[in-house]
Amino acid sequence: MLSEAERLALQNRVKNFFVKNPEISKADAANHFIQEGICKKTAYNYINRELEEKDNRSKGRNSTRNSYTNKKEQKTIDKEAEKVVQASTSSDINKKVEAPLKRGREIL
Protein backbone atom coordinates (compact mmCIF):
# COMPACT_ATOMS: atom_id res chain seq x y z
CA MET A 1 0.00 0.00 0.00
CA LEU A 2 1.42 3.36 -1.03
CA SER A 3 1.32 6.33 1.31
CA GLU A 4 -0.24 9.58 0.16
CA ALA A 5 3.15 11.12 -0.61
CA GLU A 6 4.16 8.06 -2.64
CA ARG A 7 0.88 8.13 -4.57
CA LEU A 8 1.34 11.80 -5.46
CA ALA A 9 4.95 11.17 -6.47
CA LEU A 10 3.93 8.25 -8.69
CA GLN A 11 1.13 10.29 -10.23
CA ASN A 12 3.58 13.09 -11.07
CA ARG A 13 6.09 10.59 -12.48
CA VAL A 14 3.44 9.07 -14.76
CA LYS A 15 2.33 12.53 -15.89
CA ASN A 16 5.92 13.63 -16.59
CA PHE A 17 6.64 10.34 -18.37
CA PHE A 18 3.81 10.98 -20.83
CA VAL A 19 4.90 14.60 -21.29
CA LYS A 20 8.39 13.47 -22.25
CA ASN A 21 7.18 10.45 -24.29
CA PRO A 22 3.78 11.41 -25.74
CA GLU A 23 3.66 8.70 -28.39
CA ILE A 24 4.66 5.71 -26.26
CA SER A 25 2.18 2.86 -25.93
CA LYS A 26 0.40 2.02 -22.72
CA ALA A 27 2.14 -1.38 -22.48
CA ASP A 28 5.62 0.13 -22.89
CA ALA A 29 4.85 2.73 -20.24
CA ALA A 30 3.59 0.02 -17.88
CA ASN A 31 6.72 -2.07 -18.49
CA HIS A 32 8.86 0.96 -17.65
CA PHE A 33 7.17 1.41 -14.27
CA ILE A 34 7.11 -2.35 -13.57
CA GLN A 35 10.89 -2.45 -14.06
CA GLU A 36 11.15 0.35 -11.49
CA GLY A 37 9.36 -1.86 -8.96
CA ILE A 38 5.77 -0.65 -9.22
CA CYS A 39 3.08 -3.34 -9.14
CA LYS A 40 1.59 -4.11 -12.58
CA LYS A 41 -2.00 -3.29 -11.58
CA THR A 42 -0.94 -0.06 -9.87
CA ALA A 43 1.05 1.00 -12.92
CA TYR A 44 -1.89 0.38 -15.25
CA ASN A 45 -4.29 2.17 -12.88
CA TYR A 46 -2.15 5.31 -12.86
CA ILE A 47 -1.53 5.16 -16.62
CA ASN A 48 -5.23 4.74 -17.37
CA ARG A 49 -6.12 7.57 -15.02
CA GLU A 50 -3.61 9.88 -16.74
CA LEU A 51 -4.83 8.97 -20.23
CA GLU A 52 -8.50 9.39 -19.25
CA GLU A 53 -7.70 12.73 -17.62
CA LYS A 54 -6.24 13.97 -20.90
CA ASP A 55 -9.53 13.12 -22.60
CA ASN A 56 -11.63 14.59 -19.81
CA ARG A 57 -9.81 17.93 -19.74
CA SER A 58 -11.82 19.04 -22.73
CA LYS A 59 -15.12 17.62 -21.46
CA GLY A 60 -14.94 18.66 -17.81
CA ARG A 61 -14.96 16.56 -14.68
CA ASN A 62 -18.46 15.14 -14.90
CA SER A 63 -18.46 15.01 -18.71
CA THR A 64 -21.46 17.33 -18.97
CA ARG A 65 -21.43 20.39 -21.12
CA ASN A 66 -20.84 23.59 -19.28
CA SER A 67 -23.26 26.51 -19.40
CA TYR A 68 -20.87 28.61 -21.51
CA THR A 69 -20.94 26.01 -24.28
CA ASN A 70 -24.72 25.72 -24.10
CA LYS A 71 -25.19 29.51 -24.30
CA LYS A 72 -22.77 29.74 -27.22
CA GLU A 73 -24.58 26.97 -29.11
CA GLN A 74 -27.95 28.60 -28.41
CA LYS A 75 -26.69 31.89 -29.86
CA THR A 76 -25.58 30.19 -33.07
CA ILE A 77 -28.92 28.39 -33.35
CA ASP A 78 -30.77 31.68 -32.83
CA LYS A 79 -28.64 33.42 -35.50
CA GLU A 80 -29.28 30.61 -37.99
CA ALA A 81 -33.02 30.80 -37.31
CA GLU A 82 -32.96 34.55 -37.94
CA LYS A 83 -31.13 34.05 -41.25
CA VAL A 84 -33.71 31.48 -42.37
CA VAL A 85 -36.57 33.83 -41.50
CA GLN A 86 -34.93 36.78 -43.27
CA ALA A 87 -34.21 34.72 -46.37
CA SER A 88 -37.74 33.36 -46.55
CA THR A 89 -39.37 36.78 -46.06
CA SER A 90 -37.15 38.50 -48.60
CA SER A 91 -37.87 35.92 -51.33
CA ASP A 92 -41.57 35.57 -50.50
CA ILE A 93 -42.60 39.19 -49.94
CA ASN A 94 -46.23 38.60 -50.90
CA LYS A 95 -46.59 35.48 -48.76
CA LYS A 96 -47.13 35.63 -45.06
CA VAL A 97 -44.35 33.76 -43.30
CA GLU A 98 -44.68 32.77 -39.68
CA ALA A 99 -41.44 33.15 -37.81
CA PRO A 100 -40.35 30.33 -35.51
CA LEU A 101 -40.71 31.01 -31.82
CA LYS A 102 -37.69 31.90 -29.77
CA ARG A 103 -38.32 31.20 -26.10
CA GLY A 104 -41.91 32.35 -26.38
CA ARG A 105 -41.17 35.44 -28.51
CA GLU A 106 -41.30 35.82 -32.25
CA ILE A 107 -38.12 36.44 -34.17
CA LEU A 108 -38.42 39.59 -36.23
Backbone torsions as a table, in degrees:
resi	resn	phi	psi	omega
1	MET	NA	129.1	-179.0
2	LEU	-86.8	143.2	174.7
3	SER	-75.9	171.3	-178.4
4	GLU	-62.0	-41.1	179.1
5	ALA	-64.4	-40.5	178.7
6	GLU	-67.0	-38.2	178.0
7	ARG	-63.2	-45.3	179.1
8	LEU	-63.8	-39.6	179.0
9	ALA	-64.4	-42.7	179.0
10	LEU	-65.7	-40.1	178.2
11	GLN	-61.2	-43.4	178.1
12	ASN	-66.4	-37.6	178.5
13	ARG	-64.8	-41.4	178.9
14	VAL	-64.9	-43.3	179.8
15	LYS	-61.9	-46.6	179.5
16	ASN	-65.6	-35.0	179.0
17	PHE	-61.6	-42.4	-179.9
18	PHE	-76.3	-22.5	174.0
19	VAL	-70.6	-42.0	-179.0
20	LYS	-77.1	-29.3	-178.2
21	ASN	-127.8	72.3	-172.9
22	PRO	-68.3	-22.9	-174.6
23	GLU	-105.1	14.8	-179.8
24	ILE	-79.5	148.8	-179.0
25	SER	-77.7	162.8	-179.8
26	LYS	-63.6	-40.6	-178.8
27	ALA	-65.1	-42.1	178.6
28	ASP	-64.9	-39.1	177.9
29	ALA	-65.1	-42.0	179.0
30	ALA	-63.4	-43.0	178.6
31	ASN	-60.6	-37.2	178.1
32	HIS	-60.5	-47.0	-178.1
33	PHE	-74.4	-30.3	176.2
34	ILE	-65.4	-40.1	177.8
35	GLN	-64.6	-26.8	177.6
36	GLU	-80.8	-5.0	176.1
37	GLY	104.5	9.1	177.8
38	ILE	-86.3	139.6	178.5
39	CYS	-59.8	144.6	-176.0
40	LYS	-58.2	-47.8	-178.7
41	LYS	-63.9	-41.4	178.6
42	THR	-63.7	-42.8	179.6
43	ALA	-60.9	-47.5	179.7
44	TYR	-65.4	-37.0	177.7
45	ASN	-60.2	-46.8	-178.7
46	TYR	-69.7	-36.3	178.1
47	ILE	-66.7	-46.1	179.2
48	ASN	-62.7	-40.0	179.1
49	ARG	-62.6	-42.3	179.8
50	GLU	-65.5	-43.7	-179.0
51	LEU	-68.3	-37.5	176.8
52	GLU	-68.1	-36.9	179.4
53	GLU	-63.2	-37.2	177.2
54	LYS	-61.4	-40.4	178.8
55	ASP	-70.9	-36.7	-175.9
56	ASN	-78.8	-14.4	-179.5
57	ARG	-62.2	-32.3	178.6
58	SER	-81.5	-29.1	-176.8
59	LYS	-88.1	-27.0	-173.8
60	GLY	102.9	169.8	-174.2
61	ARG	-64.3	-47.4	-175.6
62	ASN	-97.9	15.2	177.2
63	SER	55.4	26.0	172.9
64	THR	-102.3	157.0	-179.8
65	ARG	-76.9	139.6	-179.1
66	ASN	-80.8	165.8	-174.6
67	SER	-66.8	-30.0	178.5
68	TYR	-62.1	-44.5	179.6
69	THR	-64.1	-42.9	-179.6
70	ASN	-62.9	-42.6	179.4
71	LYS	-65.0	-40.7	-179.8
72	LYS	-64.2	-43.6	178.5
73	GLU	-64.3	-39.7	-179.8
74	GLN	-63.7	-38.0	178.4
75	LYS	-63.8	-42.3	179.6
76	THR	-66.8	-37.5	177.5
77	ILE	-64.6	-42.7	179.3
78	ASP	-63.0	-41.6	179.1
79	LYS	-64.5	-40.4	178.8
80	GLU	-65.3	-38.6	178.5
81	ALA	-64.4	-40.2	178.1
82	GLU	-63.9	-40.9	178.6
83	LYS	-62.5	-40.6	179.7
84	VAL	-64.3	-43.1	180.0
85	VAL	-65.1	-43.7	-179.8
86	GLN	-64.7	-40.6	179.8
87	ALA	-66.5	-40.7	-178.3
88	SER	-71.7	-35.2	-179.9
89	THR	-75.6	-31.7	-179.8
90	SER	-73.7	-33.2	179.6
91	SER	-84.6	-26.5	-179.5
92	ASP	-117.0	67.5	-175.7
93	ILE	-65.5	-38.8	-176.5
94	ASN	-77.9	-19.8	-178.4
95	LYS	-91.5	145.6	177.1
96	LYS	-86.0	123.2	-178.5
97	VAL	-113.0	127.3	177.1
98	GLU	-87.1	127.7	-179.5
99	ALA	-79.5	144.3	176.2
100	PRO	-66.2	152.2	-178.2
101	LEU	-80.2	142.9	178.1
102	LYS	-123.4	99.0	-179.9
103	ARG	51.4	45.3	176.0
104	GLY	86.6	-2.0	179.1
105	ARG	-121.2	150.0	178.6
106	GLU	-80.2	144.7	175.0
107	ILE	-86.0	127.9	-179.6
108	LEU	-104.2	NA	NA
